[in-house]
Amino acid sequence: MFAYLFRRLLYALPILLGVNIITFALFFVVNTPDDMARMQLGTKRVTPEAIERWKADRGYDKPLFFNESASGAQALTDTVFFDKSIRMFAFDFGRAEDGRDIAREIRMRMGPSLAIAIPTFILGLVASVSFALMLVFFRATPLDFWGVVICVAMMSISSLFYIIGGQWLISKVWHLVPISGYDGGLDAPRFLILPVLLGVISGIGSSTRWYRTIFLEEISRDYVRTARAKGLSERVVLFRHVLKNAMIPILTGVVVVIPMLFMGSLIIESFFGIPGLGSYTIDAIQSQDFAVVRAMVFIGSVLYIIGLMATDVSYTFVDPRVRLQ
Amino acid sequence: MIEHGFDPVLLWTDALFFMLLLAFAAGLTHAWRSPPLRVQWQKVTRRATGMSSIVILSAFLLIAVLDSLHFRAALPPAEGATDVVYSTEVSSVLDLVLARQRAEAERTYSAPLATHAYVKETVELPDGTQTRSYPRLKYGGEYLDDTDAHHTGDILAKLLDGIGYGAMISAAALVIVGWGVGGPGKLLRGQTRNAWRAAWVTLSVLAFAGGVLFSLAQGYHVFGTDKVGQDVLMLTLKSVRTAIMIGTLTTLVTMPLAIALGILAGYFGGWVDDVIQYIYTVLNSIPGVLLIAAAVLMMQVFIELHPEWFSTAAERSDARLLALCIILGMTSWTGLCRLLRGETLKLRELEYVQAARAFGVPTVKVLMRHILPNLMHIVLIAMVMDFSGLVLAEAVLSYVGIGVDPNMASFGTMINAARMELARDPMVWWSLAAAFVFMFVLVLAANLLADVVRDAFDPRG
């Protein structure tokens, strides 16, 4: 299995390199560093010296890909591409516009992000799998029908409305929890409960429907018919057999998401003023802080690739037939 | 507004949208002529949910079409001048319909159907003294002499008018459609092959709602006004075009890429497959929002640094909308491409394709005649299923500030503005509610249609 994972890791490198080249092209070739400097400094009253200074401060004054004035390996390493892109492989993200170290900022903000994302993820999974099982248990009854109708209706509401509505009803009208903010330690749950709840509710419609389809597909298999023919109760069939065998498709969709939890939820964090990675990204987008956005894109893809590998590994746990070679 | 003439303007998104509509119409005609396709489409039209959602989506589409017919109105000719001067402002036919709502902007917030502003202001009384009270609106119910006594009565009268309009349209539809399907009685009893009764009921509901809105809009701001006094009903209707554009134009980018690359990868295999797989794995492994954010940021910089390319504000925001569609399309073709690749792999091995190849039929012909038509159901299902997701995505992206131009009416910009309004005391809830209702109905109809289409076209289902 380790040989397999090692090979997958090697395979991941060209993908990460591809990601790197795409982001680099987006950030440096579509608009030159000069354009960025002009944007950051404001388009009016910009002197060429100010632009040069801005670029020199941030290391954008080097050639993009190939440094003709340098010799040997330096011709390749003393470039913007090496500084801003290749260094990311060593998790060296450089500094944000406000001068702060991005890597340090990310380490600090990971905690609050995870504090929201993990409970949201687990509760959401449990809730939607149980609802889906319930709908399948009562399939072809009015309960199933209306359950699906409610799911479709819930899917059709923008997540923005769940958040706005929840914040308004629970915090503003009922005064149950603070409207936004974050605090570490024992005080944290007070701030976390509402974002987590809204995160779960906003995702429940589509995921319940998705799990229901998976279960329904599984239930039409032969082994289920055999189990029923043996005289097993519907409950045993559902929970012992169907749930277990539906694990592979469920894992395929779910495990990939786990590493992405570090990235936090963009919208929820910014609405609730939680100092996590999601709100960090949104702030960076809004203040056009390219270095931070670039770092987040890179981390996002690293996590995605880890997620794909974790999916494969998780198969071996739920299905003994799967062997990784 | 156009009494002095007008100059038609074709924005990029308009042109592409009309092209898409034409292609859609051609597709429908083709489906109508080919018996097997017609049978499949009839599976959609026989279901009540299918028909109802088609009616609702057509209504939204109509609004989008009206809002896509752009022109620049001619200014009133100056004394002695002979050449016509056109306004720099680009308007649409929908703007003509909503001319009243556009012109009658208040100064600030007012509640739905209100005659007085929502915020207290210092008002000068006729005798010269000043007092703090809610000032009369400039346009909302301006013709009422005594608002306390006549306000409710006037609204009721307008409501009745609106219901009358609705009833007229509904009855006309019953007669016309009923005449086409073998008599209104047959339609009402639901004895038609296609679900015409559901279509008629939905149309009637829309007609009543539309009639009431229209009638009330003649004297009031039906959904109130926003911070700068703009009519919220107008903003909501203008947002419909943005939502539909994002939902449809994106597929223009997605489909060719996904179809071409998916078929190539599946059919040829080998290094072609490796390269295409590599491309979509790379694109897939970048979190979608971030990739979109990065691309939109770059484009924003580009547009701001090249103002000379865009002569009017409308062109500028149109360029941004188009760019957003392209970016969304570039990031969302990967899933469909993978599906098509898998399906092509299967089709390639089927006997009739093998036979065609053995007979020496050119590859292009095999692809066009045997592979592509057998993939179309997947493409169609993906197209309708993606629509609602894209409409929702637009709202979130615009909220984050990487969506459409902030000056362009869209559900995202409306929600973004409304967020500040919720914090006010007393709360301003109407723009949020209006955006919610319109968006919900649009996305729900799209989701329901997607379900019905999938059931009808998915051979496994």
Interface residues (C-beta under 8 A of the other chain):
Chain A: P14 I15 L16 G18 V19 I22 T23 L26 F27 V30 N31 D35 M36 R38 M39 T43 V152 A153 M155 S156 I157 S158 S159 L160 F161 I164 Q167 W168 K172 M260 M263 L266 I267 S270 T281 I282 I285 Q286 Q288 F290 V293 R294 M296 V297 G300 S301 Y304 I305
Chain B: Y278 I279 T281 V282 L283 N284 S285 I286 P287 V289 L290 L291 A293 A294 A295 L297 M298 M299 Q300 V301 F302 E304 L305 S388 L392 A395 V396 Y399 V400 G401 I402 F411 G412 I415 A418 R419 L422 M427 L432 F436 M439 F440 V443 L444 N447 L448 D451
